[in-house]
Amino acid sequence: MFTTISHIALIVRDPARTAELFAGVLDAQVIANHPGDKGHPQSFAKLGNIWFVLRQGDGPAIRNGDHIALEVSRDQLRVCANKLATFDVEHFMAREDTALYFTDYDNHVFELDAGGSLEEDLNLARGTLCA
């Protein structure tokens, strides 16, 4: 049925600034300041095989627990934590230093998870998530 996530779209005040955060912390491939079909400012950031579409607008007013989790190695987690210290965003380590949470400039929360895959945590075999 599904093969992968096509893209994740986030509404942000300054798409180029958020793209720079993704590039600086997550080594994302970035296409900044690329106008949309109706002239709306937007930027694109590719993390692994997933594109983030960053469209200009008012992001979420508050954080509510929603977040995007990305699996990383422990070494990558430490590198990203050090990089985040140079950006003006809230971030903190959790779960015995196996998870790093950070908030972008628009209240979107990201988790960098070095604790293993969710399938491993749930002891699920591939292909058994949906009936």
Backbone as ProteinMPNN parsed JSONL, in Angstrom:
{"seq_chain_A": "MFTTISHIALIVRDPARTAELFAGVLDAQVIANHPGDKGHPQSFAKLGNIWFVLRQGDGPAIRNGDHIALEVSRDQLRVCANKLATFDVEHFMAREDTALYFTDYDNHVFELDAGGSLEEDLNLARGTLCA", "coords_chain_A": {"N_chain_A": [[0.834, -1.186, 0.0], [1.474, 1.599, 1.143], [4.631, 3.114, 0.506], [6.609, 4.901, 1.344], [7.132, 7.977, 3.16], [6.134, 10.774, 1.397], [6.506, 13.609, 1.634], [6.856, 16.088, 4.223], [4.997, 18.749, 5.249], [5.443, 21.897, 6.661], [4.235, 24.786, 8.257], [5.726, 27.845, 8.509], [7.128, 30.914, 9.816], [9.4, 32.028, 8.57], [10.612, 30.563, 5.979], [13.225, 30.214, 4.8], [14.953, 30.659, 6.95], [14.268, 28.571, 8.717], [14.976, 26.439, 7.068], [17.729, 26.848, 7.017], [18.315, 26.208, 9.69], [17.725, 23.441, 9.65], [19.678, 22.625, 7.814], [22.03, 23.397, 9.146], [21.978, 21.97, 11.582], [21.038, 19.37, 11.06], [22.278, 18.617, 8.761], [20.857, 18.859, 6.367], [19.907, 18.749, 2.926], [19.296, 21.645, 1.124], [16.937, 23.701, -0.522], [16.473, 26.872, -0.796], [14.208, 29.676, -0.498], [12.306, 29.271, -2.648], [9.748, 30.024, -4.667], [6.274, 29.15, -4.303], [3.504, 27.668, -6.173], [1.574, 29.663, -6.168], [3.012, 31.875, -5.659], [3.74, 31.98, -3.001], [6.171, 32.29, -0.475], [8.537, 29.722, 0.025], [10.613, 27.048, 1.199], [12.734, 24.179, 0.788], [13.786, 21.237, 2.427], [15.804, 18.438, 2.556], [15.99, 15.526, 4.333], [17.703, 12.705, 4.696], [15.776, 10.509, 2.932], [13.516, 12.004, 2.98], [11.576, 14.76, 2.183], [11.111, 18.009, 3.463], [8.691, 20.42, 3.231], [8.676, 23.74, 3.553], [6.574, 26.148, 4.184], [5.557, 29.534, 3.997], [3.872, 31.158, 6.628], [1.666, 31.364, 9.481], [2.833, 29.493, 12.045], [2.155, 26.81, 14.435], [0.482, 28.017, 17.341], [0.993, 27.139, 19.895], [2.851, 24.526, 21.596], [1.931, 21.108, 21.532], [2.555, 18.495, 22.072], [2.675, 17.024, 19.76], [5.106, 15.776, 17.521], [7.988, 15.29, 15.418], [9.894, 12.507, 14.901], [13.195, 11.474, 14.388], [15.35, 8.893, 13.534], [18.592, 8.39, 14.712], [22.165, 7.798, 15.045], [24.051, 7.266, 18.105], [26.409, 8.744, 18.014], [25.761, 10.655, 16.044], [23.743, 11.939, 17.417], [25.1, 13.253, 19.515], [26.684, 15.014, 17.998], [24.702, 16.594, 16.768], [23.539, 17.736, 19.058], [25.628, 19.377, 19.935], [25.753, 21.144, 17.76], [23.241, 22.351, 17.929], [23.565, 24.036, 20.065], [24.556, 26.355, 19.008], [22.479, 27.603, 17.789], [19.519, 29.596, 18.15], [17.414, 28.087, 19.618], [15.164, 26.166, 21.613], [16.288, 23.282, 23.306], [16.843, 19.941, 24.528], [18.231, 17.079, 26.24], [16.978, 13.741, 26.701], [15.537, 10.718, 28.115], [17.723, 9.194, 29.316], [19.86, 10.323, 27.91], [19.49, 9.383, 25.276], [17.808, 10.547, 23.559], [17.177, 13.536, 21.847], [15.55, 16.498, 22.03], [14.238, 19.206, 20.173], [12.989, 22.463, 19.453], [11.765, 24.175, 16.673], [11.795, 27.494, 15.209], [9.129, 28.032, 15.201], [7.481, 26.592, 16.953], [7.35, 23.878, 16.207], [8.105, 20.607, 17.102], [10.914, 18.493, 17.315], [12.348, 15.272, 17.523], [15.346, 13.658, 18.029], [16.291, 10.463, 17.895], [18.2, 8.08, 19.42], [17.826, 5.676, 20.525], [17.119, 3.284, 19.353], [14.92, 1.552, 17.042], [11.367, 2.14, 16.755], [9.869, -0.104, 16.156], [11.518, -2.105, 17.198], [11.346, -1.402, 19.893], [8.663, -1.951, 20.378], [8.602, -4.58, 19.852], [7.771, -5.611, 17.363], [7.217, -7.345, 14.341], [8.199, -6.747, 10.954], [5.682, -5.581, 8.697], [3.412, -6.159, 10.19], [1.97, -4.115, 11.23], [-0.513, -3.115, 10.411], [-3.8, -4.399, 10.071]], "CA_chain_A": [[0.0, 0.0, 0.0], [2.348, 2.766, 1.23], [6.034, 2.737, 0.398], [7.41, 5.818, 2.15], [6.561, 9.317, 3.284], [6.487, 11.612, 0.257], [7.069, 14.83, 2.204], [6.19, 16.649, 5.39], [4.857, 20.193, 5.07], [5.336, 22.672, 7.888], [3.993, 26.21, 8.078], [6.718, 28.574, 9.308], [7.176, 32.345, 9.504], [10.528, 32.333, 7.691], [11.055, 29.273, 5.44], [14.675, 30.154, 4.581], [15.605, 30.554, 8.269], [14.055, 27.209, 9.193], [15.804, 25.583, 6.222], [19.105, 27.005, 7.511], [18.394, 25.418, 10.916], [17.79, 22.036, 9.24], [20.985, 22.41, 7.195], [23.076, 23.571, 10.14], [21.934, 20.976, 12.649], [20.753, 18.029, 10.564], [22.968, 18.437, 7.476], [19.851, 18.702, 5.317], [20.07, 19.371, 1.613], [18.317, 22.728, 1.164], [16.622, 24.602, -1.625], [15.843, 27.975, -0.07], [13.543, 30.765, -1.218], [11.743, 28.771, -3.898], [8.327, 30.391, -4.578], [5.278, 28.131, -4.623], [2.696, 27.873, -7.369], [0.817, 30.917, -6.061], [3.944, 32.907, -5.241], [4.019, 31.934, -1.561], [7.552, 31.909, -0.161], [8.733, 28.408, 0.614], [11.923, 26.431, 1.056], [12.69, 22.728, 0.871], [14.93, 20.633, 3.113], [15.754, 16.981, 2.425], [16.665, 14.779, 5.39], [17.666, 11.324, 4.208], [14.902, 10.42, 1.761], [12.266, 12.722, 3.261], [11.572, 16.21, 1.936], [10.277, 18.903, 4.257], [8.253, 21.608, 2.515], [8.555, 24.798, 4.556], [5.764, 27.194, 3.557], [5.41, 30.711, 4.842], [2.578, 31.379, 7.258], [1.718, 31.335, 10.938], [2.956, 28.141, 12.579], [1.304, 26.556, 15.598], [0.597, 29.014, 18.406], [1.535, 26.478, 21.09], [3.262, 23.128, 21.448], [0.89, 20.265, 22.106], [3.007, 17.114, 22.187], [2.992, 16.511, 18.429], [6.504, 15.962, 17.16], [8.534, 14.445, 14.361], [11.058, 11.809, 15.438], [14.142, 10.984, 13.395], [16.285, 7.945, 14.128], [19.999, 8.733, 14.486], [23.105, 7.046, 15.879], [24.466, 8.006, 19.304], [27.405, 9.729, 17.586], [25.039, 11.747, 15.381], [22.994, 12.647, 18.454], [26.029, 14.168, 20.182], [27.064, 16.063, 17.042], [23.559, 17.503, 16.629], [23.4, 18.482, 20.316], [26.643, 20.433, 19.909], [25.36, 22.129, 16.746], [22.074, 23.099, 18.41], [24.012, 25.057, 21.014], [24.874, 27.582, 18.262], [21.232, 28.16, 17.265], [18.641, 30.162, 19.166], [16.223, 27.25, 19.748], [15.106, 25.352, 22.819], [16.627, 21.876, 23.098], [17.244, 19.233, 25.741], [18.411, 15.633, 26.16], [16.0, 12.997, 27.485], [15.654, 9.255, 28.11], [19.104, 8.802, 29.611], [20.687, 10.861, 26.821], [19.321, 8.683, 24.002], [16.893, 11.345, 22.745], [17.408, 14.976, 21.855], [14.375, 17.225, 21.552], [14.417, 20.627, 19.923], [11.858, 23.177, 18.882], [12.192, 25.16, 15.68], [11.401, 28.877, 15.517], [7.677, 28.149, 15.068], [6.832, 25.642, 17.855], [7.376, 22.489, 15.754], [9.032, 19.863, 17.951], [11.62, 17.389, 16.676], [13.075, 14.366, 18.403], [16.395, 12.834, 17.442], [16.2, 9.274, 18.736], [19.303, 7.134, 19.278], [17.504, 4.553, 21.397], [16.653, 2.13, 18.589], [13.691, 1.797, 16.282], [10.098, 1.95, 17.446], [9.497, -1.512, 15.98], [12.276, -2.871, 18.189], [10.77, -1.093, 21.203], [7.354, -2.592, 20.492], [8.786, -5.993, 19.513], [6.913, -5.92, 16.223], [7.855, -7.791, 13.106], [7.804, -5.935, 9.791], [4.476, -5.982, 7.989], [2.304, -6.525, 11.068], [1.448, -2.906, 11.881], [-1.913, -2.916, 10.041], [-4.486, -5.662, 9.775]], "C_chain_A": [[0.876, 1.246, 0.0], [3.789, 2.297, 1.124], [6.93, 3.618, 1.252], [6.636, 7.122, 2.312], [7.042, 10.128, 2.091], [7.165, 12.891, 0.726], [6.276, 15.204, 3.446], [6.168, 18.152, 5.195], [4.668, 20.855, 6.427], [5.118, 24.134, 7.534], [4.907, 26.947, 9.048], [6.727, 30.04, 8.897], [8.246, 32.675, 8.466], [11.103, 31.024, 7.151], [12.57, 29.161, 5.268], [15.42, 29.987, 5.914], [15.458, 29.145, 8.831], [14.877, 26.221, 8.374], [17.266, 25.66, 6.654], [19.313, 26.221, 8.805], [18.544, 23.938, 10.572], [19.153, 21.714, 8.624], [22.093, 22.431, 8.248], [23.14, 22.493, 11.192], [21.855, 19.552, 12.089], [21.438, 17.705, 9.236], [21.999, 18.195, 6.327], [20.322, 19.351, 4.027], [18.954, 20.408, 1.5], [18.18, 23.414, -0.186], [15.824, 25.73, -0.99], [15.199, 28.969, -1.03], [13.055, 30.347, -2.602], [10.239, 29.047, -3.88], [7.406, 29.245, -4.995], [4.461, 28.512, -5.837], [1.871, 29.15, -7.332], [1.696, 32.047, -5.536], [4.257, 32.935, -3.765], [5.476, 31.548, -1.332], [7.603, 30.527, 0.48], [10.165, 27.954, 0.369], [11.729, 24.931, 1.212], [13.943, 22.243, 1.574], [14.771, 19.123, 3.03], [16.628, 16.344, 3.495], [16.586, 13.306, 5.022], [16.859, 11.279, 2.932], [13.604, 11.193, 1.937], [12.456, 14.216, 3.004], [10.652, 16.892, 2.938], [9.972, 20.111, 3.387], [7.955, 22.648, 3.584], [7.866, 25.981, 3.901], [5.553, 28.34, 4.53], [3.98, 30.868, 5.337], [2.77, 31.39, 8.763], [1.739, 29.887, 11.397], [2.057, 27.954, 13.774], [1.557, 27.571, 16.712], [1.232, 28.422, 19.664], [2.023, 25.08, 20.718], [2.225, 22.264, 22.131], [1.308, 18.819, 22.279], [3.262, 16.464, 20.838], [4.469, 16.736, 18.163], [6.875, 15.011, 16.03], [9.808, 13.837, 14.909], [11.894, 11.255, 14.293], [15.138, 10.071, 14.091], [17.708, 8.318, 13.725], [20.873, 7.813, 15.341], [23.443, 7.883, 17.112], [25.507, 9.071, 18.945], [26.735, 10.926, 16.924], [24.28, 12.585, 16.403], [23.889, 13.668, 19.152], [26.44, 15.317, 19.265], [25.932, 17.08, 16.909], [23.349, 18.332, 17.889], [24.401, 19.626, 20.353], [26.28, 21.522, 18.908], [24.193, 22.98, 17.228], [22.463, 24.211, 19.366], [24.324, 26.377, 20.31], [23.634, 28.242, 17.664], [20.356, 28.624, 18.415], [17.324, 29.38, 19.222], [16.314, 26.451, 21.037], [15.456, 23.915, 22.472], [17.047, 21.253, 24.425], [17.37, 17.734, 25.452], [17.375, 14.971, 27.061], [16.317, 11.506, 27.384], [17.1, 8.786, 28.235], [20.049, 9.143, 28.46], [20.635, 10.032, 25.542], [18.348, 9.425, 23.09], [17.229, 12.822, 22.937], [16.18, 15.628, 21.25], [14.774, 18.66, 21.277], [13.18, 21.183, 19.249], [12.386, 24.156, 17.857], [11.658, 26.538, 16.078], [9.888, 29.075, 15.555], [6.896, 27.119, 15.874], [6.687, 24.225, 17.313], [8.45, 21.768, 16.562], [9.601, 18.68, 17.168], [12.318, 16.573, 17.747], [14.119, 13.645, 17.566], [16.567, 11.657, 18.384], [17.347, 8.315, 18.435], [19.058, 5.89, 20.129], [17.062, 3.304, 20.673], [15.317, 2.415, 17.942], [12.453, 1.533, 17.136], [9.64, 0.502, 17.314], [10.233, -2.393, 16.974], [11.681, -2.648, 19.579], [9.454, -1.823, 21.435], [7.41, -4.086, 20.206], [7.852, -6.43, 18.392], [7.746, -6.411, 15.054], [7.379, -6.898, 11.964], [6.532, -6.5, 9.163], [3.292, -6.323, 8.871], [1.683, -5.314, 11.737], [-0.026, -2.677, 11.58], [-2.533, -4.275, 9.74], [-5.375, -5.486, 8.579]], "O_chain_A": [[1.014, 1.893, -1.038], [4.131, 1.212, 1.594], [7.908, 3.137, 1.825], [5.608, 7.33, 1.669], [8.24, 10.162, 1.809], [8.262, 13.222, 0.276], [5.177, 14.702, 3.682], [7.216, 18.766, 4.996], [3.843, 20.428, 7.234], [5.747, 24.657, 6.614], [4.869, 26.709, 10.255], [6.376, 30.374, 7.765], [8.025, 33.507, 7.586], [11.98, 30.431, 7.779], [13.142, 28.112, 5.562], [16.406, 29.254, 5.987], [16.416, 28.585, 9.363], [15.42, 25.264, 8.926], [17.965, 24.647, 6.658], [20.374, 25.629, 9.0], [19.396, 23.254, 11.14], [19.716, 20.651, 8.884], [22.984, 21.582, 8.238], [24.223, 22.131, 11.652], [22.522, 18.645, 12.584], [21.206, 16.645, 8.655], [22.287, 17.416, 5.419], [21.031, 20.357, 4.033], [17.791, 20.092, 1.751], [19.16, 23.67, -0.886], [14.643, 25.569, -0.681], [15.583, 29.087, -2.193], [13.36, 30.998, -3.602], [9.511, 28.374, -3.15], [7.712, 28.479, -5.909], [4.694, 29.55, -6.456], [1.504, 29.668, -8.387], [1.195, 33.053, -5.033], [4.972, 33.827, -3.308], [5.964, 30.587, -1.926], [6.808, 30.209, 1.365], [10.834, 28.421, -0.553], [10.697, 24.471, 1.702], [15.033, 22.768, 1.35], [13.724, 18.586, 3.391], [17.834, 16.581, 3.561], [15.502, 12.723, 5.038], [17.208, 11.935, 1.95], [12.687, 11.054, 1.128], [13.37, 14.846, 3.536], [9.555, 16.412, 3.222], [10.883, 20.753, 2.866], [7.077, 22.449, 4.424], [8.489, 26.734, 3.153], [5.391, 28.134, 5.733], [3.018, 30.731, 4.582], [3.897, 31.422, 9.258], [0.786, 29.141, 11.171], [1.271, 28.843, 14.102], [2.7, 27.936, 16.989], [1.924, 29.12, 20.406], [1.662, 24.529, 19.678], [1.696, 22.629, 23.181], [0.467, 17.984, 22.609], [3.98, 15.467, 20.757], [5.022, 17.771, 18.536], [6.157, 14.055, 15.736], [10.708, 14.559, 15.337], [11.373, 10.649, 13.357], [15.706, 10.434, 15.121], [17.994, 8.534, 12.548], [20.382, 7.135, 16.244], [23.151, 9.078, 17.151], [25.493, 10.169, 19.501], [27.089, 12.073, 17.199], [24.187, 13.804, 16.264], [23.487, 14.813, 19.357], [26.532, 16.463, 19.706], [26.173, 18.287, 16.934], [23.015, 19.513, 17.798], [24.055, 20.734, 20.763], [26.48, 22.705, 19.185], [24.15, 24.184, 16.974], [21.764, 25.219, 19.466], [24.353, 27.421, 20.961], [23.729, 29.328, 17.092], [20.447, 28.1, 19.525], [16.259, 29.918, 18.919], [17.404, 26.104, 21.493], [14.984, 23.382, 21.467], [17.538, 21.937, 25.323], [16.717, 17.196, 24.558], [16.942, 15.552, 28.056], [17.232, 11.091, 26.673], [17.621, 8.078, 27.373], [20.917, 8.352, 28.091], [21.616, 9.977, 24.8], [18.089, 8.982, 21.971], [17.523, 13.279, 24.042], [15.811, 15.352, 20.108], [15.539, 19.263, 22.029], [12.434, 20.474, 18.573], [13.339, 24.888, 18.124], [11.128, 26.706, 17.176], [9.412, 30.157, 15.9], [5.761, 26.798, 15.521], [5.96, 23.428, 17.906], [9.571, 22.259, 16.692], [8.883, 17.969, 16.465], [12.812, 17.106, 18.741], [13.806, 13.087, 16.514], [16.947, 11.833, 19.542], [17.452, 7.798, 17.322], [19.99, 5.139, 20.417], [16.661, 2.338, 21.322], [14.661, 3.406, 18.261], [12.505, 0.789, 18.115], [9.083, -0.06, 18.257], [9.651, -3.322, 17.533], [11.53, -3.594, 20.351], [9.163, -2.259, 22.549], [6.399, -4.782, 20.303], [7.223, -7.485, 18.467], [8.856, -5.932, 14.822], [6.274, -6.358, 12.013], [6.329, -7.713, 9.102], [2.254, -6.741, 8.358], [0.945, -5.459, 12.711], [-0.733, -2.102, 12.407], [-1.875, -5.177, 9.222], [-6.044, -6.432, 8.163]]}, "name": "protein", "num_of_chains": 1, "seq": "MFTTISHIALIVRDPARTAELFAGVLDAQVIANHPGDKGHPQSFAKLGNIWFVLRQGDGPAIRNGDHIALEVSRDQLRVCANKLATFDVEHFMAREDTALYFTDYDNHVFELDAGGSLEEDLNLARGTLCA"}
